[in-house]
Amino acid sequence: MCARPKGFEPQPSDPDQNDELRWLRIDLLWALDRLGEARTELEMLNTAEDPPVTALRALGEIYRIEGRRADARRLLNLALHKDPHDIFTLACIGALEIDDGQPDIARTHLNQALKLWGHYPFALSQLVNLELDEGNGQRVHELLETVNETGDTQMVSLRSSTLYDLGEYEDAWQVLEDHLIGTGDNAALLRARGWVEVAMNQTRRAAVSFGEAAQLDDEPSALVDTIASLIRVGLWQEALATIGRAQGRHNPHTDTALATLWLGAGAWDIAAHHAVTGAEDLPRSHRAIYAAAYSVRRAGRPGEAMGYAHQARDLSPRDPSSIVSLAECLLLSENSQLSEAARVLLEEALDRLTRRVYRHADDVELQGWCLMRLGRVGEAADVFLRALSTTDRTAVVLLNLLLTCLLDGDLNQIKLVKQRADQELATLDPQTRRGALATGVHDLKTIRKQLPPEAMTVAKQLAAQYQEAVGKLEPVLEKLKAEGHEAPDLPEWTSPVTR
């Protein structure tokens, strides 16, 4: 949500020149994703004896984004007391109630906002996402009928993303295609079209969409998703070039984007180096903090990772990936109480995933992982088998299926699944193959405590084989370093640690 939503002028009715300039500055800072500086400006506005509703709710929304929900609630309640019919305040409170796990109260506020402005994108998107997460498909379709996207990029994005999250990929693609034909290129919509094409297993078309999107100007915060999209379809050179341009523009998301790239290649230590820097640059960005938690844990620093994982959970309390990330950190502890807390978190993530109206291939993978870590190995295997028919990450899913065979002690099945996984790994580009193999080694060590005795030897043999394959791809990593101009004093990649 922007500081000045479409159709709304935040300035007082008779602003002095300084106030007007300050609001222009706040708008610009918000658009550039420099929320810390926008927060400072808004905090100064809120020191007035009687701060305007606009200043109260804008600062409250920043506090919500930053995970400071108690401070957000105090300011948003003040704003609502001053103007009970302010649609932007109502929408922000609705979003806050979603974060606090109060869906019914959230619906009340969001519906009130929509009664006052039926096409307010922020309120609509919050309510749609809530109903998607709660499994209310019929209500999502009802809301979708109110969305008239003609000529409005925000509404096109909302309609297409909603159709995507309903699993109606062809309709989502058509909405995006029609708008792009009629209005010209738009980086966000091209990238959205690419993700729909990935979901439709049309990877070559997705590569075209992602490549075109990367060439266009975009919001600074879109950089990480841009890099994730490019490496998903093997466009590593394009990803490096995009990061190079972002560095030249001093984009604060550059280090998180670099962490994303190195994670894709399985270079945990280098990824952690950039992710920690990214988290320092953007201490209230969920994506930056989550990347730090994930990278640092894989680099073998679980205590440090746990701190980031707690922050990521606070910033996005309903996100299943953040919940699982924290659970994995807790499972590294020998403390039985923490292990039980991890089990509770995995159950929560599984519940959230299961309740969704529709689960994309990546969601299904995460669902299978939760089941496997909870010891429900047969169910996990069934989920991974179903995922094979929908995912573009066949090799990764097969490696996960291999883990379930080990956990189940099914030594006969292991040979067949490994053979199929190796075939899929051979089809990947070298960087992606290295990332998948390094992940396989890491995950084999991750589940070691769960393995039955008869599977231990086989698991060690598999880890050694995949580690050897990772080593043979070391020149790929060195080439990436050279092309990405990594400083020579960056930590070298090492084998995944024993967890």
HUURSUL-V934474 format. One record per residue. N is the residue number from 1. SS is DSSP state (alpha for helix, beta for strand, coil for the rest). PHI is phi in whole degrees, -180 to 180 (* if undefined). PSI is psi as a letter, one per 20 degrees, with the letter a starting at -180 (none if undefined). Layout:
N&SS&PHI&PSI, N&SS&PHI&PSI
This chain:
1&coil&*&p, 2&coil&-90&r, 3&coil&-61&h, 4&coil&-121&n, 5&coil&-59&q, 6&coil&-55&p, 7&coil&85&j, 8&coil&-132&p, 9&coil&-108&o, 10&coil&-83&i, 11&coil&-68&q, 12&coil&-58&r, 13&coil&-63&h, 14&coil&-135&m, 15&coil&-74&q, 16&coil&-81&r, 17&alpha&-62&h, 18&alpha&-64&g, 19&alpha&-64&g, 20&alpha&-64&g, 21&alpha&-65&h, 22&alpha&-64&g, 23&alpha&-67&h, 24&alpha&-62&h, 25&alpha&-66&g, 26&alpha&-62&g, 27&alpha&-58&g, 28&alpha&-65&g, 29&alpha&-62&g, 30&alpha&-65&g, 31&alpha&-64&h, 32&coil&-86&j, 33&coil&65&k, 34&coil&-100&m, 35&alpha&-69&h, 36&alpha&-61&g, 37&alpha&-71&h, 38&alpha&-63&h, 39&alpha&-60&g, 40&alpha&-60&g, 41&alpha&-62&g, 42&alpha&-69&h, 43&alpha&-64&h, 44&alpha&-67&g, 45&alpha&-62&h, 46&coil&-82&i, 47&coil&-81&i, 48&coil&-63&q, 49&coil&-61&h, 50&coil&-135&m, 51&coil&-64&q, 52&coil&-69&q, 53&alpha&-55&g, 54&alpha&-58&g, 55&alpha&-67&h, 56&alpha&-63&g, 57&alpha&-77&h, 58&alpha&-65&g, 59&alpha&-69&h, 60&alpha&-61&h, 61&alpha&-68&h, 62&alpha&-64&g, 63&alpha&-60&h, 64&alpha&-63&g, 65&alpha&-58&h, 66&coil&-82&j, 67&coil&83&j, 68&coil&-93&m, 69&alpha&-73&h, 70&alpha&-67&g, 71&alpha&-65&h, 72&alpha&-61&g, 73&alpha&-62&g, 74&alpha&-61&g, 75&alpha&-71&g, 76&alpha&-68&h, 77&alpha&-65&h, 78&alpha&-62&g, 79&alpha&-63&g, 80&alpha&-67&h, 81&alpha&-63&h, 82&alpha&-73&h, 83&coil&-144&n, 84&coil&-65&i, 85&coil&-111&j, 86&coil&-77&o, 87&alpha&-66&h, 88&alpha&-74&h, 89&alpha&-64&g, 90&alpha&-59&g, 91&alpha&-67&g, 92&alpha&-65&h, 93&alpha&-66&h, 94&alpha&-59&g, 95&alpha&-63&h, 96&alpha&-64&g, 97&alpha&-66&h, 98&alpha&-62&g, 99&alpha&-60&h, 100&coil&-87&j, 101&coil&74&k, 102&coil&-120&m, 103&alpha&-63&h, 104&alpha&-67&g, 105&alpha&-67&h, 106&alpha&-60&g, 107&alpha&-59&g, 108&alpha&-58&g, 109&alpha&-70&g, 110&alpha&-67&h, 111&alpha&-66&h, 112&alpha&-62&g, 113&alpha&-63&g, 114&alpha&-73&h, 115&alpha&-67&h, 116&alpha&-83&h, 117&coil&-148&n, 118&coil&-66&i, 119&coil&-119&k, 120&coil&-74&o, 121&alpha&-57&g, 122&alpha&-64&g, 123&alpha&-65&g, 124&alpha&-61&g, 125&alpha&-67&h, 126&alpha&-64&g, 127&alpha&-69&g, 128&alpha&-60&g, 129&alpha&-64&h, 130&alpha&-62&g, 131&alpha&-68&h, 132&alpha&-61&g, 133&alpha&-67&h, 134&coil&-89&i, 135&coil&81&j, 136&coil&-95&m, 137&alpha&-62&h, 138&alpha&-62&g, 139&alpha&-66&h, 140&alpha&-62&g, 141&alpha&-64&h, 142&alpha&-63&g, 143&alpha&-66&h, 144&alpha&-63&h, 145&alpha&-67&h, 146&coil&-86&i, 147&coil&-88&o, 148&coil&-109&o, 149&coil&-91&j, 150&coil&-53&o, 151&coil&72&j, 152&coil&-116&o, 153&alpha&-63&h, 154&alpha&-60&g, 155&alpha&-74&h, 156&alpha&-61&g, 157&alpha&-61&g, 158&alpha&-66&g, 159&alpha&-63&g, 160&alpha&-67&g, 161&alpha&-67&h, 162&alpha&-67&g, 163&alpha&-61&g, 164&alpha&-59&g, 165&alpha&-74&i, 166&coil&-88&i, 167&coil&80&j, 168&coil&-94&m, 169&alpha&-66&g, 170&alpha&-63&g, 171&alpha&-67&g, 172&alpha&-61&g, 173&alpha&-61&g, 174&alpha&-66&h, 175&alpha&-60&g, 176&alpha&-66&g, 177&alpha&-62&g, 178&alpha&-60&g, 179&alpha&-69&g, 180&alpha&-65&h, 181&alpha&-66&h, 182&alpha&-80&h, 183&alpha&-121&i, 184&coil&97&r, 185&coil&-69&q, 186&coil&-144&p, 187&alpha&-59&g, 188&alpha&-64&g, 189&alpha&-73&h, 190&alpha&-63&g, 191&alpha&-66&h, 192&alpha&-62&g, 193&alpha&-62&h, 194&alpha&-61&g, 195&alpha&-67&h, 196&alpha&-63&g, 197&alpha&-66&h, 198&alpha&-61&g, 199&alpha&-63&h, 200&coil&-88&j, 201&coil&60&k, 202&coil&-112&m, 203&alpha&-65&h, 204&alpha&-65&g, 205&alpha&-66&h, 206&alpha&-62&h, 207&alpha&-61&h, 208&alpha&-65&g, 209&alpha&-62&g, 210&alpha&-64&g, 211&alpha&-63&g, 212&alpha&-65&g, 213&alpha&-61&h, 214&alpha&-66&h, 215&coil&-84&i, 216&coil&-100&q, 217&coil&-65&q, 218&coil&-151&r, 219&coil&-65&q, 220&alpha&-55&h, 221&alpha&-70&i, 222&alpha&-80&i, 223&alpha&-60&g, 224&alpha&-64&g, 225&alpha&-66&h, 226&alpha&-61&g, 227&alpha&-67&g, 228&alpha&-60&h, 229&alpha&-69&g, 230&alpha&-67&g, 231&alpha&-75&h, 232&alpha&-62&h, 233&coil&-110&j, 234&coil&81&j, 235&coil&-91&m, 236&alpha&-69&g, 237&alpha&-64&g, 238&alpha&-63&h, 239&alpha&-64&g, 240&alpha&-62&g, 241&alpha&-64&h, 242&alpha&-65&g, 243&alpha&-64&h, 244&alpha&-60&g, 245&alpha&-66&h, 246&alpha&-65&h, 247&alpha&-62&h, 248&alpha&-64&h, 249&coil&-96&j, 250&coil&57&l, 251&coil&-67&p, 252&coil&-66&i, 253&coil&-92&j, 254&alpha&-61&g, 255&alpha&-67&h, 256&alpha&-66&h, 257&alpha&-65&g, 258&alpha&-63&g, 259&alpha&-60&g, 260&alpha&-61&g, 261&alpha&-64&g, 262&alpha&-70&h, 263&alpha&-62&g, 264&alpha&-61&h, 265&coil&-94&j, 266&coil&75&k, 267&coil&-98&n, 268&alpha&-63&g, 269&alpha&-66&g, 270&alpha&-66&g, 271&alpha&-60&g, 272&alpha&-63&g, 273&alpha&-56&g, 274&alpha&-72&h, 275&alpha&-65&g, 276&alpha&-64&g, 277&alpha&-62&g, 278&alpha&-62&h, 279&alpha&-67&h, 280&alpha&-69&h, 281&alpha&-71&h, 282&coil&-130&m, 283&coil&-67&i, 284&coil&-117&j, 285&coil&-91&p, 286&alpha&-60&g, 287&alpha&-65&h, 288&alpha&-67&g, 289&alpha&-69&h, 290&alpha&-63&g, 291&alpha&-61&h, 292&alpha&-66&g, 293&alpha&-60&g, 294&alpha&-67&g, 295&alpha&-68&g, 296&alpha&-66&h, 297&alpha&-64&g, 298&alpha&-68&h, 299&coil&-82&j, 300&coil&89&k, 301&coil&-123&m, 302&alpha&-64&h, 303&alpha&-62&g, 304&alpha&-65&g, 305&alpha&-62&h, 306&alpha&-62&h, 307&alpha&-61&g, 308&alpha&-65&h, 309&alpha&-64&h, 310&alpha&-62&g, 311&alpha&-63&g, 312&alpha&-61&h, 313&alpha&-65&g, 314&alpha&-64&h, 315&alpha&-74&h, 316&coil&-141&m, 317&coil&-66&i, 318&coil&-98&i, 319&coil&-76&o, 320&alpha&-60&h, 321&alpha&-63&h, 322&alpha&-68&h, 323&alpha&-65&g, 324&alpha&-66&h, 325&alpha&-58&g, 326&alpha&-66&g, 327&alpha&-60&g, 328&alpha&-64&h, 329&alpha&-64&g, 330&alpha&-65&h, 331&alpha&-67&i, 332&coil&-74&i, 333&coil&-82&q, 334&coil&-84&i, 335&coil&-74&p, 336&alpha&-65&h, 337&alpha&-67&g, 338&alpha&-67&h, 339&alpha&-63&h, 340&alpha&-68&h, 341&alpha&-63&h, 342&alpha&-64&g, 343&alpha&-61&g, 344&alpha&-61&g, 345&alpha&-65&g, 346&alpha&-63&h, 347&alpha&-64&h, 348&alpha&-65&g, 349&alpha&-61&g, 350&alpha&-63&g, 351&alpha&-63&g, 352&alpha&-64&g, 353&alpha&-66&g, 354&alpha&-69&h, 355&alpha&-75&i, 356&coil&-59&q, 357&coil&-58&g, 358&coil&-148&q, 359&coil&-114&p, 360&coil&-72&r, 361&alpha&-57&g, 362&alpha&-66&h, 363&alpha&-65&h, 364&alpha&-65&g, 365&alpha&-59&g, 366&alpha&-66&h, 367&alpha&-60&g, 368&alpha&-62&h, 369&alpha&-62&g, 370&alpha&-60&g, 371&alpha&-61&g, 372&alpha&-63&g, 373&alpha&-70&h, 374&coil&-86&i, 375&coil&86&j, 376&coil&-93&m, 377&alpha&-68&g, 378&alpha&-61&g, 379&alpha&-65&h, 380&alpha&-62&g, 381&alpha&-61&g, 382&alpha&-61&g, 383&alpha&-66&g, 384&alpha&-64&h, 385&alpha&-63&g, 386&alpha&-65&h, 387&alpha&-65&h, 388&coil&-61&h, 389&coil&-85&i, 390&coil&-124&i, 391&coil&-93&q, 392&coil&-92&i, 393&coil&-105&l, 394&alpha&-59&g, 395&alpha&-62&g, 396&alpha&-64&g, 397&alpha&-64&g, 398&alpha&-64&h, 399&alpha&-64&h, 400&alpha&-67&h, 401&alpha&-63&h, 402&alpha&-61&h, 403&alpha&-63&g, 404&alpha&-66&h, 405&alpha&-63&g, 406&alpha&-64&g, 407&alpha&-64&h, 408&coil&-85&i, 409&coil&69&k, 410&coil&-89&n, 411&alpha&-68&h, 412&alpha&-67&h, 413&alpha&-73&h, 414&alpha&-57&g, 415&alpha&-60&g, 416&alpha&-67&g, 417&alpha&-68&g, 418&alpha&-63&g, 419&alpha&-60&g, 420&alpha&-68&h, 421&alpha&-63&g, 422&alpha&-63&h, 423&alpha&-63&g, 424&alpha&-70&h, 425&alpha&-59&h, 426&alpha&-66&h, 427&coil&-85&i, 428&coil&-82&q, 429&coil&-65&q, 430&alpha&-58&h, 431&alpha&-68&g, 432&alpha&-67&h, 433&alpha&-62&g, 434&alpha&-61&g, 435&alpha&-62&g, 436&alpha&-67&g, 437&alpha&-66&g, 438&alpha&-63&h, 439&alpha&-64&g, 440&alpha&-60&g, 441&alpha&-62&g, 442&alpha&-60&g, 443&alpha&-72&h, 444&alpha&-61&h, 445&alpha&-75&h, 446&alpha&-62&g, 447&coil&-90&j, 448&alpha&-56&h, 449&alpha&-66&h, 450&alpha&-87&i, 451&coil&-72&q, 452&coil&-71&q, 453&alpha&-54&h, 454&alpha&-69&i, 455&alpha&-101&i, 456&alpha&-61&g, 457&alpha&-63&g, 458&alpha&-62&g, 459&alpha&-62&g, 460&alpha&-64&h, 461&alpha&-64&g, 462&alpha&-64&g, 463&alpha&-60&g, 464&alpha&-65&g, 465&alpha&-64&g, 466&alpha&-71&h, 467&alpha&-65&h, 468&alpha&-63&g, 469&alpha&-65&h, 470&alpha&-61&g, 471&alpha&-59&h, 472&alpha&-68&i, 473&coil&-96&j, 474&alpha&-57&h, 475&alpha&-58&h, 476&alpha&-62&g, 477&alpha&-67&g, 478&alpha&-63&h, 479&alpha&-65&g, 480&alpha&-61&g, 481&alpha&-59&g, 482&alpha&-64&g, 483&alpha&-70&h, 484&coil&-89&j, 485&coil&57&l, 486&coil&-66&p, 487&coil&-63&q, 488&coil&-65&i, 489&coil&-90&j, 490&coil&-66&q, 491&coil&-62&p, 492&coil&-73&q, 493&coil&-70&p, 494&coil&-124&r, 495&coil&-60&q, 496&coil&-56&q, 497&coil&-75&q, 498&coil&-73&p, 499&coil&-111&none
